[in-house]
Amino acid sequence: MTLGNRALRSFGLALRDLVAVRRLLILLVAGCGLGPNDSLTGKREQAGVAPWEDLGAVELCLGNERVGPAGSAPGGLCADINTPVEATCNRDAECKTRELCMCGRCTVKFCTSNPECGPGHRCSFSERRCLPECIVDDDCPEGNEFCSGGLCRARCSRDTECQTGEVCGSNNRCIVDGCAADGECQSGEICRLQRRPRATGEASPLVVTDPNPALPPLFVLYLEMADEAGVTTGVWRATSRDGVRFRFDPARPVLADARAPSAILVGGKLQLYHEVAGGIALAESADGVTFAAARTIIEGDYHAPGAAVTPSGGVLVYVQVGERNGIGLWTGSGAPSRVFDAADATDPTMWRQVTQVGSPAALIDVGPLGEPVVHLWFDAFGKESGTSIQFGEPVEIPPNDSIGFAATRLATPDALVAFPWNPVFDRVVAFLAHRGERAPAVTRAPDTGEYLLYYTGASGDGAEADGIGVAVHPPRR
């Protein structure tokens, strides 16, 4: 689903009023790179603003297992002890129709939520497996497949007619048997674990052009992840060729007792700004893996830094003030100056009653006039949708966390202007249930020009963690 176009899916604004407001605001914000390209289409091509297509959960592989959301249970599928090792893969297209490429191997994928399955697939919650979506039987490519309940399933008479991770059940259908340990499987079977829960968040991406022109760019993702006991949190490094499937490299934290990393390249060295107990620290590395001792550069109640490199090699660091009490800017000395807060993010129609703003992520981009501009994404807590009618009764949609956007000329990095139709990214189910999104970070692929937005997802009330997700702009479909 394409997400983030508040101008097209806001409930409470009449079209004629929207056009009038839009014309006025374009005059005010176009100079900051916030003006849309096509009236009322939602297209802001190459602006990195909106709309975004959600690609679902980022796959984080630690060995042959992926990291699942905090609070989830370990999960996998029962398999005969004599079942061959899964075929290796780099992408889903290399696998069979009901298989997915999971941590480098083709198998039916264990799931308990839809974001784990990715585009074109949905979680069959009764079976705890991802399956291709369909409307009619012809949408399912294999000869023994049929469409049932909007998902492709398969008929069989023996196990060999099923795919990796499946067995032929007594109802002559290819089924799976979920498990968390060998003891939950039948005699002669083992539990092939696919997912282990860990608390993850605050992703910071870099894209590096490979010296080999035949290879795609390398995506490097720094993120915070808790240990298995959930006691300590460190910064980990993971790499990917597609920006969605990552493998931890190395299989250990690169910084201990650190959170909320923000990675930038300056003069051939990696600078990793991150949150520590006393404020914001900086650690440097020549290879992105081994870091010199970190030093605290900003003391006080500051969190979640968002660093960006200017064309001249300078560095801007935006930080969260207190418990999401606003955003500050640090330019190399002294204390950060407050540059953006909840009042700046609030709009009387689009984003109402905003009470918290934090987790800034900055990117120096090119504005509509060819000049450098600062693009800043942030998370905020507020109300987006108007009252809905459910069974004939008005129901208030509760506030939640979503991602907003602001910009300014590089010459005035403290003069941020909020996008008129914030938030730019908000996962909506049937325009009623809103999931929560926090801690945005954006990078741009040098080969395709696409913007990738990484975020930490959760339920609308924040009680249920989704882990790290990713969205793309412009939408691919």
Summary of the structure (lengths in Angstrom):
residues: 477
radius of gyration: 23.2
end to end distance: 8.5
largest distance: 72.6
contacts: 1619
relative contact order: 0.15
helix: 9%
strand: 47%
